[in-house]
């Protein structure tokens, strides 16, 4: 009895805080998204004026080209590219460090350093680097490389993807978007990948170091090369780590705001606009609180689609164990 009472006393405040500041606010946001709350001016000097309008905010949201297809399209492209690049670079770095190279601790700390920074700091750093009048261009211009100001366009990892979309005429989803505007999304992907690839490396390296050395030795005895050992023995063992990494990166990409806001403010135009940016503009600039709440609920649903299946599978695994 005393143990149960102690548990309630210890966990009670945290549970109550979660109920109030998480779930109650989610319910309130859902209710606000069904209202026409478009002003901070109170009704009768006491309460805001938010009459119920049903799904009108959601209908208007998906009828707005800025949100659909632009913001959703940007989110999809950013999410896929960000996850693929982060996983590929992180796995490569993990494999290199798994060779027990000299100075491994130094390299590991260097690769992990970006993870210690906030997205605001990362956005500031990369905005400086990509600025035509500062950063790397100031280092290249004295060397006579006059084309340095266009280097981002040629290095943008999304350029091949844009070429494919243009060939398939999918660019009709994004009318009026220039090539320079498209490279801006690539800049955001580069910055996000730079920050999170070290985290992915740490996850994969921990997974590799957790695999029994006997598996490697058995594969070597059977005549497998190091490349074959990684491809056919070790990397398949990292599937649970890969799932965790993809879920975490997907969740981050679906709600990303600070990095994009610091680097591009969603521009040029709406080339790097995301639902989070649109939410900020709707709430704090246009005072369309009902519309902002609807955007928040859409973001919540997208995040739930990514996170809930993973949590459910983990719960089933723990229950079966």
ABEGO torsion letter per residue (X at the ends): XAAAAAAAAAAAAAAAAAAAAAAAAAAAAAAAAABABABABBBGGABBBBBBAEAAAAAAAAABAAAOAAAAAAAAAAAAAAAAAAAAAAAAAAAAAAAGBBGAAAAAAAAAAAAABBAAAAAAAAAAAABAABEAAAAAAAAGBAAAAAAAAAABAAAAAAAAAAAAGAAAABBGBBAAAAAAAAAAAAAAAAAAAAAAAAAAAAAAAABBAAAAAAAAAAGBBAAAAAAAAAAAAAAAAAAAAAAAAAAAAAABAAAAAAAAGGOBEAAABBAAAAAAAAAAAAGBAAAAAAAAAAAAAAAAAAAAAAAAAAAAAAAAX
